[in-house]
Amino acid sequence: MQAVLQARGLTRRFGDATVLDGVDLDVRAGRMTGFVGANGAGKTTTMRILLGVLAPSAGEVLWDGRPMTAADRRDVGYMPEERGLYPKQRVAEQLVHLGRLHGMAAAAARTSVEQLLGRLDLAGRADDKLESLSLGNQQRVQVAAALVHGPTALVLDEPFSGLDPLAVDAMAGLLREEVARGVPVLFSSHQLDLVERLCDDVVVLAQGRRVAAGTVAELRARGGERVRLEVDPGSSADGGDLGWLRAVPGVRVLDVDGPRALFGVDEPGAEQHVLAEALRRGPVRAFAPDVPPLSEVFREVVR
């Protein structure tokens, strides 16, 4: 599938400080891309450049393989880090106004707003001033503002921040609907379990550089095959101590705690030698592939 929203060699300097250093980014049509990194990694700066809020010191942003224009950017749904709605204006009123600014007819804007507020469980707050809502509900309104005009792409900076689990589920459902209609979706988040659950692709930044990118499965596979082993400590002369694993060729011991161990496989078939030796010594309680969570992969690639 062709990448729709792309960044190539994005660099941004503020004086002598380089905040972004040659970042490449691909957000493909009909896929959700998670954008992760520690505070100060450059995620927000990248998003601002994608939307034209900031100009890059070098590099370019492409839409369908050509330089992205101001007209292209007007059709993108953007949720900035600094929320930009009007606290003293009524919720539905300002969402309709934002839809009109995107070129929607008044009736179409009102219909879209009604549907979004219903999906986000805010239908009863449509005529309330934004400042009267809880921070979580204000966050939902901000997301509705990014979706109201039926965007061609979505760029969302920490859209799940401050949301309770029910609101997260509602938001995730909306984003999945956008992906289903072919919209490329990019969102940043520190909630790596959420990124792992929702995203097709992940891009990791560290100190202004892209240090990893790919599907969740591809990132998990970066460290090679891993196996978790547990033996019965009461059925062998050594009390089930798996320290002998360190002497097995082709095995990289990651953790040993008595009868439990986690090891990497550096040579094909090495895990079968481990299993045969473990069975020779006594009963094996567990022997199975180990899939690292995205949070563990993240810590490894940003070191």
Secondary structure, 3 states (H helix, E strand, C coil): CCEEEEEEEEEEEECCEEEEEEEEEEEECCCEEEEECCCCCCHHHHHHHHCCCCCCCEEEEEECCEECCHHHHHCEEEECCCCCCCCCCEHHHHHHHHHHHCCCCHHHHHHHHHHHHHHCCCHHHCCCEHHHCCHHHHHHHHHHHHHCCCCCEEEEECCCCCCCHHHHHHHHHHHHHHHHCCCCEEEECCCHHHHHHHCCEEEEEECCEEEEEEEHHHHHHHHCEEEEEEECCCCCCCCCCHHHHHHCCCEEEEEEECCEEEEEECCCCHHHHHHHHHHHHCCEEEEEECCCCHHHHHHHHHC
